[in-house]
């Protein structure tokens, strides 16, 4: 079976479109992954602020309260 030049161009164009679409999706994913460290830092800062707010009225050291919370979260 012979493939005409026009058919070959169409096949190549379709494959190129698929590859380009996959590349765009990969680029979006990598961009989202780059934001993860900043988001994690923001979350950690927010948690630390909340722990300090909780510790203040009781007079507890925020570090001790943070350790207690971490122990509760990681307990089986």
DRENGUDO-183695 format. One record per atom (N, C-alpha, C): x, y, z; residue in three letters. Coordinates in steps of 0.02 Angstrom, whole numbers, plus 50000, padded with zeros to 5 digits. Example, Ala and Ser with C-alpha at 12.3 -4.5 7.8 and 13.67 -1.06 7.14 Angstrom:
2
<torba u="50660" v="49716" w="50390" r="ala"/>
<torba u="50615" v="49775" w="50390" r="ala"/>
<torba u="50660" v="49835" w="50390" r="ala"/>
<torba u="50642" v="49888" w="50354" r="ser"/>
<torba u="50684" v="49947" w="50357" r="ser"/>
<torba u="50645" v="50002" w="50394" r="ser"/>
***
This chain:
76
<torba u="50042" v="49941" w="50000" r="unk"/>
<torba u="50000" v="50000" w="50000" r="unk"/>
<torba u="50044" v="50062" w="50000" r="unk"/>
<torba u="50029" v="50107" w="49955" r="unk"/>
<torba u="50067" v="50169" w="49950" r="unk"/>
<torba u="50033" v="50224" w="49989" r="unk"/>
<torba u="50073" v="50264" w="50022" r="unk"/>
<torba u="50047" v="50322" w="50057" r="unk"/>
<torba u="50063" v="50383" w="50016" r="unk"/>
<torba u="50012" v="50422" w="50002" r="unk"/>
<torba u="50022" v="50483" w="49963" r="unk"/>
<torba u="50054" v="50536" w="50007" r="unk"/>
<torba u="50086" v="50583" w="49974" r="unk"/>
<torba u="50121" v="50637" w="50009" r="unk"/>
<torba u="50073" v="50676" w="50055" r="unk"/>
<torba u="50013" v="50690" w="50033" r="unk"/>
<torba u="49965" v="50726" w="50072" r="unk"/>
<torba u="49944" v="50686" w="50134" r="unk"/>
<torba u="49936" v="50620" w="50126" r="unk"/>
<torba u="49918" v="50578" w="50183" r="unk"/>
<torba u="49976" v="50577" w="50234" r="unk"/>
<torba u="50036" v="50573" w="50210" r="unk"/>
<torba u="50094" v="50573" w="50255" r="unk"/>
<torba u="50099" v="50639" w="50293" r="unk"/>
<torba u="50087" v="50695" w="50259" r="unk"/>
<torba u="50088" v="50759" w="50293" r="unk"/>
<torba u="50034" v="50762" w="50347" r="unk"/>
<torba u="49975" v="50735" w="50331" r="unk"/>
<torba u="49920" v="50735" w="50379" r="unk"/>
<torba u="49938" v="50693" w="50441" r="unk"/>
<torba u="49967" v="50634" w="50430" r="unk"/>
<torba u="49987" v="50590" w="50485" r="unk"/>
<torba u="50039" v="50625" w="50529" r="unk"/>
<torba u="50088" v="50656" w="50497" r="unk"/>
<torba u="50141" v="50690" w="50534" r="unk"/>
<torba u="50112" v="50748" w="50574" r="unk"/>
<torba u="50066" v="50785" w="50543" r="unk"/>
<torba u="50035" v="50842" w="50578" r="unk"/>
<torba u="49995" v="50819" w="50638" r="unk"/>
<torba u="49957" v="50764" w="50631" r="unk"/>
<torba u="49918" v="50737" w="50687" r="unk"/>
<torba u="49964" v="50715" w="50744" r="unk"/>
<torba u="50017" v="50681" w="50728" r="unk"/>
<torba u="50064" v="50659" w="50779" r="unk"/>
<torba u="50098" v="50718" w="50813" r="unk"/>
<torba u="50116" v="50767" w="50774" r="unk"/>
<torba u="50147" v="50827" w="50802" r="unk"/>
<torba u="50100" v="50863" w="50850" r="unk"/>
<torba u="50036" v="50867" w="50831" r="unk"/>
<torba u="49986" v="50898" w="50875" r="unk"/>
<torba u="49981" v="50861" w="50940" r="unk"/>
<torba u="49981" v="50795" w="50938" r="unk"/>
<torba u="49977" v="50754" w="50999" r="unk"/>
<torba u="50038" v="50767" w="51043" r="unk"/>
<torba u="50097" v="50767" w="51014" r="unk"/>
<torba u="50159" v="50778" w="51052" r="unk"/>
<torba u="50159" v="50849" w="51082" r="unk"/>
<torba u="50138" v="50898" w="51045" r="unk"/>
<torba u="50137" v="50967" w="51070" r="unk"/>
<torba u="50087" v="50974" w="51127" r="unk"/>
<torba u="50030" v="50941" w="51121" r="unk"/>
<torba u="49980" v="50944" w="51174" r="unk"/>
<torba u="50007" v="50912" w="51238" r="unk"/>
<torba u="50041" v="50855" w="51232" r="unk"/>
<torba u="50070" v="50822" w="51289" r="unk"/>
<torba u="50125" v="50865" w="51320" r="unk"/>
<torba u="50162" v="50900" w="51279" r="unk"/>
<torba u="50215" v="50944" w="51304" r="unk"/>
<torba u="50185" v="51002" w="51344" r="unk"/>
<torba u="50129" v="51029" w="51319" r="unk"/>
<torba u="50095" v="51084" w="51355" r="unk"/>
<torba u="50071" v="51060" w="51423" r="unk"/>
<torba u="50042" v="51000" w="51426" r="unk"/>
<torba u="50019" v="50972" w="51489" r="unk"/>
<torba u="50077" v="50962" w="51538" r="unk"/>
<torba u="50132" v="50937" w="51513" r="unk"/>
<torba u="50191" v="50927" w="51554" r="unk"/>
<torba u="50218" v="50993" w="51581" r="unk"/>
<torba u="50217" v="51044" w="51539" r="unk"/>
<torba u="50240" v="51110" w="51559" r="unk"/>
<torba u="50195" v="51138" w="51615" r="unk"/>
<torba u="50129" v="51129" w="51608" r="unk"/>
<torba u="50083" v="51152" w="51660" r="unk"/>
<torba u="50096" v="51115" w="51726" r="unk"/>
<torba u="50109" v="51050" w="51721" r="unk"/>
<torba u="50121" v="51011" w="51781" r="unk"/>
<torba u="50186" v="51033" w="51815" r="unk"/>
<torba u="50238" v="51045" w="51776" r="unk"/>
<torba u="50301" v="51067" w="51805" r="unk"/>
<torba u="50293" v="51136" w="51838" r="unk"/>
<torba u="50254" v="51179" w="51807" r="unk"/>
<torba u="50241" v="51245" w="51836" r="unk"/>
<torba u="50206" v="51239" w="51903" r="unk"/>
<torba u="50157" v="51194" w="51906" r="unk"/>
<torba u="50121" v="51183" w="51969" r="unk"/>
<torba u="50167" v="51154" w="52022" r="unk"/>
<torba u="50211" v="51109" w="52002" r="unk"/>
<torba u="50258" v="51079" w="52050" r="unk"/>
<torba u="50307" v="51131" w="52078" r="unk"/>
<torba u="50324" v="51180" w="52037" r="unk"/>
<torba u="50370" v="51232" w="52060" r="unk"/>
<torba u="50339" v="51274" w="52115" r="unk"/>
<torba u="50271" v="51277" w="52117" r="unk"/>
<torba u="50236" v="51316" w="52168" r="unk"/>
<torba u="50230" v="51280" w="52235" r="unk"/>
<torba u="50243" v="51215" w="52236" r="unk"/>
<torba u="50232" v="51175" w="52297" r="unk"/>
<torba u="50275" v="51199" w="52355" r="unk"/>
<torba u="50340" v="51211" w="52347" r="unk"/>
<torba u="50380" v="51232" w="52405" r="unk"/>
<torba u="50355" v="51297" w="52436" r="unk"/>
<torba u="50335" v="51345" w="52395" r="unk"/>
<torba u="50309" v="51408" w="52421" r="unk"/>
<torba u="50244" v="51397" w="52458" r="unk"/>
<torba u="50200" v="51355" w="52431" r="unk"/>
<torba u="50137" v="51341" w="52464" r="unk"/>
<torba u="50148" v="51305" w="52530" r="unk"/>
<torba u="50195" v="51258" w="52531" r="unk"/>
<torba u="50211" v="51222" w="52593" r="unk"/>
<torba u="50238" v="51270" w="52646" r="unk"/>
<torba u="50280" v="51316" w="52626" r="unk"/>
<torba u="50307" v="51365" w="52673" r="unk"/>
<torba u="50252" v="51410" w="52701" r="unk"/>
<torba u="50205" v="51430" w="52658" r="unk"/>
<torba u="50149" v="51470" w="52681" r="unk"/>
<torba u="50107" v="51432" w="52732" r="unk"/>
<torba u="50095" v="51369" w="52718" r="unk"/>
<torba u="50056" v="51327" w="52764" r="unk"/>
<torba u="50092" v="51320" w="52831" r="unk"/>
<torba u="50157" v="51307" w="52828" r="unk"/>
<torba u="50197" v="51300" w="52889" r="unk"/>
<torba u="50196" v="51364" w="52930" r="unk"/>
<torba u="50202" v="51421" w="52897" r="unk"/>
<torba u="50200" v="51485" w="52932" r="unk"/>
<torba u="50132" v="51496" w="52966" r="unk"/>
<torba u="50079" v="51478" w="52931" r="unk"/>
<torba u="50011" v="51485" w="52958" r="unk"/>
<torba u="50002" v="51440" w="53019" r="unk"/>
<torba u="50026" v="51379" w="53015" r="unk"/>
<torba u="50021" v="51332" w="53071" r="unk"/>
<torba u="50061" v="51358" w="53131" r="unk"/>
<torba u="50120" v="51383" w="53119" r="unk"/>
<torba u="50161" v="51411" w="53173" r="unk"/>
<torba u="50126" v="51469" w="53206" r="unk"/>
<torba u="50096" v="51513" w="53167" r="unk"/>
<torba u="50058" v="51569" w="53195" r="unk"/>
<torba u="50001" v="51545" w="53239" r="unk"/>
<torba u="49966" v="51494" w="53216" r="unk"/>
<torba u="49910" v="51467" w="53255" r="unk"/>
<torba u="49934" v="51434" w="53320" r="unk"/>
<torba u="49989" v="51399" w="53316" r="unk"/>
<torba u="50017" v="51367" w="53377" r="unk"/>
<torba u="50038" v="51421" w="53427" r="unk"/>
<torba u="50069" v="51474" w="53403" r="unk"/>
<torba u="50089" v="51528" w="53448" r="unk"/>
<torba u="50028" v="51561" w="53479" r="unk"/>
<torba u="49974" v="51569" w="53440" r="unk"/>
<torba u="49912" v="51597" w="53467" r="unk"/>
<torba u="49882" v="51552" w="53521" r="unk"/>
<torba u="49885" v="51486" w="53510" r="unk"/>
<torba u="49859" v="51439" w="53559" r="unk"/>
<torba u="49902" v="51436" w="53623" r="unk"/>
<torba u="49967" v="51443" w="53614" r="unk"/>
<torba u="50013" v="51437" w="53671" r="unk"/>
<torba u="50012" v="51498" w="53715" r="unk"/>
<torba u="49999" v="51556" w="53686" r="unk"/>
<torba u="50004" v="51618" w="53724" r="unk"/>
<torba u="49961" v="51621" w="53786" r="unk"/>
<torba u="49896" v="51607" w="53782" r="unk"/>
<torba u="49855" v="51613" w="53843" r="unk"/>
<torba u="49874" v="51564" w="53898" r="unk"/>
<torba u="49900" v="51506" w="53879" r="unk"/>
<torba u="49916" v="51455" w="53929" r="unk"/>
<torba u="49986" v="51463" w="53957" r="unk"/>
<torba u="50027" v="51503" w="53925" r="unk"/>
<torba u="50096" v="51512" w="53948" r="unk"/>
<torba u="50142" v="51456" w="53925" r="unk"/>
<torba u="50117" v="51411" w="53882" r="unk"/>
<torba u="50159" v="51357" w="53856" r="unk"/>
<torba u="50210" v="51384" w="53806" r="unk"/>
<torba u="50266" v="51351" w="53804" r="unk"/>
<torba u="50316" v="51367" w="53753" r="unk"/>
<torba u="50288" v="51342" w="53686" r="unk"/>
<torba u="50285" v="51385" w="53635" r="unk"/>
<torba u="50258" v="51363" w="53570" r="unk"/>
<torba u="50294" v="51303" w="53540" r="unk"/>
<torba u="50359" v="51297" w="53553" r="unk"/>
<torba u="50397" v="51240" w="53527" r="unk"/>
<torba u="50374" v="51175" w="53560" r="unk"/>
<torba u="50359" v="51178" w="53625" r="unk"/>
<torba u="50335" v="51118" w="53660" r="unk"/>
<torba u="50267" v="51098" w="53634" r="unk"/>
<torba u="50223" v="51148" w="53625" r="unk"/>
<torba u="50157" v="51134" w="53598" r="unk"/>
<torba u="50162" v="51106" w="53527" r="unk"/>
<torba u="50207" v="51133" w="53486" r="unk"/>
<torba u="50217" v="51109" w="53418" r="unk"/>
<torba u="50239" v="51036" w="53419" r="unk"/>
<torba u="50284" v="51018" w="53465" r="unk"/>
<torba u="50307" v="50949" w="53471" r="unk"/>
<torba u="50250" v="50903" w="53491" r="unk"/>
<torba u="50208" v="50926" w="53537" r="unk"/>
<torba u="50151" v="50886" w="53559" r="unk"/>
<torba u="50103" v="50875" w="53501" r="unk"/>
<torba u="50090" v="50926" w="53463" r="unk"/>
<torba u="50045" v="50920" w="53406" r="unk"/>
<torba u="50075" v="50873" w="53354" r="unk"/>
<torba u="50139" v="50879" w="53341" r="unk"/>
<torba u="50172" v="50835" w="53292" r="unk"/>
<torba u="50168" v="50762" w="53316" r="unk"/>
<torba u="50177" v="50752" w="53381" r="unk"/>
<torba u="50173" v="50683" w="53407" r="unk"/>
<torba u="50103" v="50655" w="53399" r="unk"/>
<torba u="50052" v="50696" w="53410" r="unk"/>
<torba u="49983" v="50674" w="53401" r="unk"/>
<torba u="49968" v="50657" w="53328" r="unk"/>
<torba u="49994" v="50698" w="53283" r="unk"/>
<torba u="49982" v="50687" w="53212" r="unk"/>
<torba u="50017" v="50626" w="53184" r="unk"/>
<torba u="50073" v="50609" w="53213" r="unk"/>
<torba u="50111" v="50553" w="53187" r="unk"/>
<torba u="50100" v="50488" w="53226" r="unk"/>
<torba u="50061" v="50491" w="53278" r="unk"/>
<torba u="50048" v="50431" w="53319" r="unk"/>
<torba u="50006" v="50381" w="53280" r="unk"/>
<torba u="50018" v="50318" w="53292" r="unk"/>
<torba u="49979" v="50265" w="53259" r="unk"/>
<torba u="49911" v="50258" w="53289" r="unk"/>
***
